[in-house]
Amino acid sequence: MSNYSQNSFYTVPDSLPAIKYYAKDSTKYSNDKNIISLFGNAKVVLKDITVVADAIVYNASKQTLKVKNAIFFEFKGKDEKSKIQHSTVTLKITAENYEIIEGK
């Protein structure tokens, strides 16, 4: 996981949490930069969540992470990958937790 070809940092408005993200293959942004799409050994660190997957789409406005083929999923330092049973899931990020809203 240490061979990322691209390191990107984007600070969202104060009302939204800071996010750190990386992608080995590519990173795409929506025109307003509210949606960040990461491809190839993608990694997102957001609040207490760390996700590594083949692809991750972060929607800052909706506070969601769409995760495809999760390799690693950690919440508050605890391995939570077993909770992601489907190849693609969408996580809703809340103030203190997360909820699986698609792919249950």
C-alpha positions in Angstrom: 0.0 0.0 0.0 2.9 2.4 0.1 3.5 2.7 -3.6 1.0 5.4 -4.4 1.9 7.5 -7.5 -0.3 10.3 -6.5 -0.8 12.1 -3.1 -3.7 14.5 -3.0 -5.1 16.6 -0.2 -8.3 18.6 -0.6 -9.7 20.6 2.3 -13.5 20.7 2.2 -15.5 23.6 3.9 -15.5 23.8 7.7 -18.9 22.2 7.9 -17.4 19.0 6.4 -14.6 16.9 7.8 -11.1 16.9 6.3 -10.3 14.0 4.0 -7.0 12.5 3.0 -7.0 10.4 -0.1 -4.6 8.6 -2.5 -5.0 6.6 -5.7 -2.4 4.6 -7.6 -4.0 4.8 -11.1 -6.1 8.0 -11.3 -8.1 10.6 -9.4 -11.1 12.5 -10.9 -13.0 15.4 -9.6 -16.5 16.8 -10.3 -16.6 20.4 -11.5 -17.4 21.7 -8.0 -14.9 19.2 -6.4 -17.7 17.8 -4.2 -17.2 14.4 -5.7 -13.8 12.7 -5.8 -13.3 9.4 -7.7 -10.2 7.3 -6.9 -9.1 4.4 -9.0 -6.5 1.7 -8.4 -5.4 0.8 -4.9 -7.5 3.8 -3.6 -7.2 4.9 0.0 -9.4 7.3 2.0 -8.9 8.5 5.5 -12.0 10.3 6.8 -12.7 11.0 10.4 -12.2 7.6 12.2 -12.6 5.6 8.9 -9.8 4.2 6.7 -10.7 2.4 3.5 -8.5 0.8 0.9 -10.3 -0.6 -2.2 -10.0 -1.0 -6.0 -12.1 2.2 -6.4 -13.7 4.7 -4.0 -16.1 7.6 -4.8 -16.4 10.2 -2.1 -19.3 12.6 -2.2 -18.7 15.5 0.2 -22.2 16.9 -0.1 -23.9 13.7 0.9 -21.0 12.5 3.1 -20.9 9.1 1.4 -18.2 6.7 0.3 -19.0 4.3 -2.5 -16.4 1.4 -2.1 -15.7 -1.2 -4.8 -13.9 -4.4 -3.8 -12.7 -3.3 -0.3 -9.2 -4.6 0.6 -9.1 -2.9 4.0 -11.7 -1.2 6.1 -11.0 0.1 9.6 -13.2 2.2 12.0 -11.7 3.7 15.1 -8.7 1.4 14.8 -10.8 -1.8 14.6 -10.9 -4.0 11.5 -14.5 -3.8 10.0 -13.9 -5.4 6.6 -16.1 -8.4 7.5 -19.1 -6.0 7.6 -18.6 -5.3 3.9 -20.0 -8.4 2.3 -20.8 -7.2 -1.2 -18.3 -6.2 -3.9 -19.8 -2.6 -3.9 -21.2 -0.8 -0.9 -22.1 2.8 0.0 -21.3 4.1 3.4 -23.0 7.1 4.9 -20.6 8.9 7.3 -22.3 10.4 10.4 -20.8 12.5 13.2 -19.8 9.5 15.3 -20.2 6.5 13.1 -21.1 5.1 9.7 -24.0 3.3 8.2 -24.1 0.9 5.2 -26.9 2.4 3.0 -26.4 0.3 -0.2 -25.0 -3.2 -0.6 -26.4 -4.7 2.6 
